[in-house]
Amino acid sequence: MTEVPFRPREKLVEKQQYFQHIHKHTYLKGPMDKITSVTIPLALAAASLYMIGRGIYNMSHGIGKKE
């Protein structure tokens, strides 16, 4: 009993050659990998820095204290 492959062999060979001959880091090889590896972490870092800065500003000026 043989199992049918998920993809045709030609398509698999084409993808393998694409990933073997590209000269980038392994985590940036796919077409959408820049979004997940670069953009999302930068957005999270920027948001956290903004919130930290806002918190320090509010503490130093006494804004938002509970009575």
TALINQUI-V94104 format. One record per helix or strand. SS is the DSSP state (h for helix, s for strand). FROM is the first residue (numbers start at 1). TO is the last residue. If there is no record, write none. Layout:
SS & FROM & TO
SS & FROM & TO
This chain:
h & 9 & 21
h & 26 & 28
h & 33 & 61
